[in-house]
């Protein structure tokens, strides 16, 4: 059962589980390598801790199995964390057998953190950024600074949506065949509690010969179309009064949201890479010390310009002792930024560099 554990003073909901993979050592190494992009990862021998805004996962190798303890502040976040861990363990296992059991086995039911939405309107904010306004009956659930991101579930057009359920091993059971749902991560750009609406921004990509469900949905969605959101998830507002925010256009909605959440006593500097000047957006910030630096690729392919890392590096010597650096962009650039920040001696508690997308991949 889910318990309230005294050993986790800041987390009210705790769950334990056991995974038995073919090779526990390899699985533990895979966990560390993958989650470095998504959480703070600490390893001490056979013990690994994954820490993020939505909770912690403690994973230990004991003989040939992995003992798992999850700790979160809400039951919804605990369910979400279990699903994330379960899905990734089976992904790492590939075709190899894997046994995964939880102390509290979930029943196959509709996901507790799933909210249906309907498209209200759509318009281009810039030539390459399209904004959908969606209605949601429980919009207040997303009005949090702890999780700005959601998984957008896009059902096939012309069919009654079949939403996913929780399986006994904690994974999400997704509909298949003609009912298959496309899933992508997005940021809630803004929330209107009075009208029970939210805004979600979509980057419109040039035709690359590959299917890009998120961009297609953003471009073709019509008022009345149905979709759903899972979340809110990780990627909350950093708890700091001095922020350096950086990213390309895929991170612009998150950066803009954080800028708008900044309080008057906060200092914020943003570095944003976009295609050209036409992609710049007007940003509103209550912080007394706010500045923004726009970087233009001017024809260079996204993810190859190499503009963000040197722009961040140029400001490192000016960082205050309490500055938090947040960056999100293409994988190779995110890795370069993380390496630069570490080389500068920035403590991991004062930085995050996230992979938002990978060149050559649409998933």
CORRATA-V292930 format. One record per backbone hydrogen bond with DSSP energy under -0.5 kcal/mol. CO is the residue of the C=O (numbers start at 0). NH is the residue of the N-H. E is the energy in kcal/mol with one decimal. If there is no record, write none. Layout:
BEGIN
co=CO nh=NH e=E
co=CO nh=NH e=E
END
This chain:
BEGIN
co=2 nh=4 e=-0.7
co=2 nh=13 e=-1.7
co=4 nh=7 e=-1.6
co=7 nh=10 e=-1.7
co=12 nh=71 e=-2.8
co=13 nh=2 e=-1.9
co=14 nh=69 e=-3.4
co=15 nh=102 e=-2.8
co=16 nh=67 e=-2.9
co=17 nh=100 e=-2.4
co=18 nh=20 e=-0.5
co=18 nh=65 e=-3.2
co=19 nh=98 e=-1.7
co=22 nh=26 e=-2.1
co=23 nh=27 e=-2.2
co=24 nh=28 e=-2.2
co=25 nh=29 e=-2.4
co=26 nh=30 e=-2.2
co=27 nh=31 e=-2.0
co=28 nh=32 e=-2.4
co=29 nh=33 e=-2.4
co=30 nh=34 e=-2.3
co=31 nh=35 e=-0.8
co=33 nh=36 e=-1.2
co=34 nh=37 e=-1.6
co=34 nh=38 e=-2.1
co=38 nh=40 e=-0.5
co=39 nh=41 e=-0.5
co=39 nh=50 e=-2.4
co=41 nh=48 e=-2.8
co=43 nh=46 e=-1.4
co=45 nh=60 e=-2.5
co=46 nh=43 e=-3.1
co=47 nh=58 e=-2.9
co=48 nh=41 e=-2.4
co=48 nh=50 e=-0.5
co=49 nh=56 e=-2.5
co=50 nh=39 e=-2.9
co=51 nh=54 e=-0.9
co=54 nh=51 e=-2.4
co=55 nh=70 e=-2.4
co=56 nh=49 e=-2.8
co=56 nh=58 e=-0.6
co=57 nh=68 e=-2.2
co=58 nh=47 e=-2.8
co=59 nh=61 e=-0.6
co=59 nh=66 e=-3.1
co=61 nh=64 e=-1.8
co=64 nh=61 e=-2.7
co=64 nh=66 e=-0.5
co=65 nh=18 e=-2.6
co=66 nh=59 e=-2.5
co=67 nh=16 e=-2.5
co=68 nh=57 e=-3.2
co=69 nh=14 e=-2.2
co=70 nh=55 e=-2.7
co=71 nh=12 e=-2.7
co=73 nh=77 e=-1.9
co=74 nh=78 e=-2.4
co=75 nh=79 e=-2.4
co=76 nh=80 e=-2.7
co=77 nh=81 e=-2.5
co=78 nh=82 e=-2.1
co=79 nh=83 e=-2.4
co=80 nh=84 e=-2.8
co=81 nh=85 e=-2.9
co=82 nh=86 e=-2.7
co=83 nh=87 e=-2.1
co=84 nh=88 e=-2.4
co=85 nh=89 e=-2.1
co=86 nh=90 e=-1.8
co=87 nh=91 e=-3.0
co=88 nh=92 e=-2.0
co=89 nh=93 e=-1.3
co=92 nh=95 e=-2.2
co=98 nh=19 e=-2.9
co=100 nh=17 e=-2.7
co=102 nh=104 e=-0.6
co=106 nh=108 e=-1.6
co=108 nh=165 e=-2.6
co=110 nh=113 e=-1.3
co=112 nh=230 e=-1.8
co=114 nh=228 e=-2.7
co=116 nh=226 e=-2.1
co=117 nh=134 e=-2.6
co=118 nh=223 e=-2.9
co=120 nh=132 e=-2.5
co=122 nh=130 e=-3.4
co=125 nh=128 e=-1.2
co=127 nh=203 e=-2.8
co=128 nh=124 e=-2.8
co=128 nh=125 e=-1.6
co=129 nh=201 e=-3.1
co=130 nh=122 e=-2.0
co=131 nh=133 e=-0.5
co=131 nh=199 e=-2.3
co=132 nh=119 e=-3.6
co=132 nh=120 e=-1.4
co=133 nh=197 e=-2.4
co=134 nh=117 e=-1.4
co=135 nh=138 e=-1.2
co=137 nh=140 e=-1.7
co=138 nh=141 e=-1.9
co=139 nh=142 e=-1.3
co=141 nh=143 e=-2.0
co=144 nh=236 e=-3.4
co=147 nh=187 e=-2.6
co=148 nh=231 e=-0.6
co=148 nh=232 e=-3.4
co=149 nh=151 e=-0.6
co=149 nh=185 e=-2.6
co=150 nh=152 e=-0.6
co=150 nh=229 e=-2.3
co=151 nh=153 e=-0.6
co=151 nh=183 e=-1.6
co=152 nh=154 e=-0.7
co=152 nh=227 e=-1.7
co=153 nh=181 e=-2.3
co=155 nh=158 e=-1.3
co=160 nh=162 e=-0.6
co=163 nh=110 e=-1.0
co=164 nh=172 e=-3.8
co=166 nh=169 e=-1.9
co=167 nh=105 e=-0.5
co=170 nh=166 e=-3.1
co=171 nh=173 e=-0.9
co=172 nh=164 e=-1.6
co=174 nh=180 e=-0.6
co=175 nh=178 e=-1.6
co=176 nh=179 e=-1.6
co=181 nh=153 e=-3.2
co=183 nh=151 e=-3.3
co=185 nh=149 e=-2.9
co=186 nh=188 e=-0.8
co=186 nh=200 e=-0.5
co=189 nh=198 e=-2.3
co=190 nh=192 e=-0.6
co=191 nh=195 e=-0.7
co=191 nh=196 e=-2.2
co=192 nh=195 e=-0.5
co=195 nh=135 e=-2.1
co=196 nh=191 e=-3.2
co=197 nh=133 e=-2.9
co=198 nh=188 e=-2.3
co=198 nh=189 e=-1.0
co=199 nh=131 e=-2.8
co=201 nh=129 e=-2.8
co=202 nh=204 e=-0.7
co=211 nh=215 e=-2.5
co=212 nh=216 e=-2.6
co=213 nh=217 e=-2.6
co=214 nh=218 e=-2.0
co=215 nh=219 e=-2.2
co=216 nh=220 e=-2.2
co=221 nh=224 e=-2.5
co=224 nh=118 e=-2.5
co=226 nh=116 e=-2.6
co=227 nh=152 e=-3.1
co=228 nh=114 e=-2.5
co=229 nh=150 e=-2.7
co=233 nh=148 e=-0.8
co=234 nh=147 e=-1.1
co=237 nh=239 e=-1.7
co=240 nh=266 e=-3.0
co=241 nh=323 e=-2.9
co=242 nh=244 e=-0.5
co=242 nh=268 e=-2.3
co=243 nh=325 e=-2.9
co=244 nh=270 e=-3.0
co=245 nh=327 e=-1.5
co=246 nh=272 e=-2.5
co=247 nh=250 e=-1.5
co=247 nh=251 e=-0.7
co=248 nh=252 e=-0.6
co=250 nh=254 e=-2.7
co=251 nh=255 e=-3.1
co=252 nh=256 e=-2.0
co=253 nh=257 e=-2.4
co=254 nh=258 e=-2.6
co=255 nh=259 e=-2.0
co=256 nh=260 e=-1.5
co=257 nh=261 e=-1.0
co=258 nh=261 e=-0.5
co=258 nh=285 e=-0.5
co=261 nh=285 e=-0.6
co=262 nh=265 e=-2.2
co=263 nh=287 e=-1.9
co=265 nh=288 e=-1.0
co=266 nh=242 e=-3.2
co=267 nh=290 e=-1.9
co=268 nh=244 e=-2.5
co=269 nh=292 e=-3.0
co=270 nh=246 e=-1.9
co=271 nh=294 e=-3.0
co=273 nh=296 e=-2.1
co=274 nh=297 e=-2.7
co=275 nh=278 e=-2.0
co=276 nh=279 e=-1.8
co=287 nh=289 e=-0.9
co=288 nh=267 e=-3.4
co=290 nh=269 e=-2.3
co=292 nh=271 e=-2.6
co=294 nh=273 e=-3.0
co=296 nh=299 e=-1.1
co=300 nh=303 e=-1.7
co=305 nh=309 e=-0.5
co=306 nh=310 e=-1.4
co=307 nh=311 e=-2.5
co=308 nh=312 e=-2.7
co=309 nh=313 e=-2.0
co=311 nh=314 e=-1.6
co=311 nh=315 e=-0.6
co=312 nh=315 e=-1.0
co=314 nh=317 e=-1.3
co=315 nh=318 e=-1.3
co=319 nh=322 e=-1.4
co=323 nh=243 e=-2.6
co=323 nh=325 e=-0.6
co=324 nh=351 e=-2.1
co=325 nh=245 e=-2.5
co=326 nh=353 e=-2.8
co=327 nh=247 e=-1.1
co=328 nh=355 e=-2.9
co=328 nh=356 e=-1.0
co=329 nh=333 e=-2.8
co=330 nh=334 e=-2.4
co=331 nh=335 e=-1.8
co=332 nh=336 e=-2.4
co=333 nh=337 e=-2.4
co=334 nh=338 e=-2.4
co=335 nh=339 e=-2.2
co=336 nh=340 e=-2.5
co=337 nh=341 e=-2.4
co=338 nh=342 e=-2.5
co=339 nh=343 e=-1.7
co=340 nh=345 e=-2.3
co=341 nh=344 e=-1.4
co=346 nh=349 e=-2.3
co=347 nh=350 e=-1.1
co=349 nh=324 e=-2.6
co=351 nh=326 e=-2.3
co=353 nh=328 e=-1.9
co=353 nh=355 e=-0.7
co=356 nh=330 e=-2.1
co=357 nh=360 e=-2.0
END
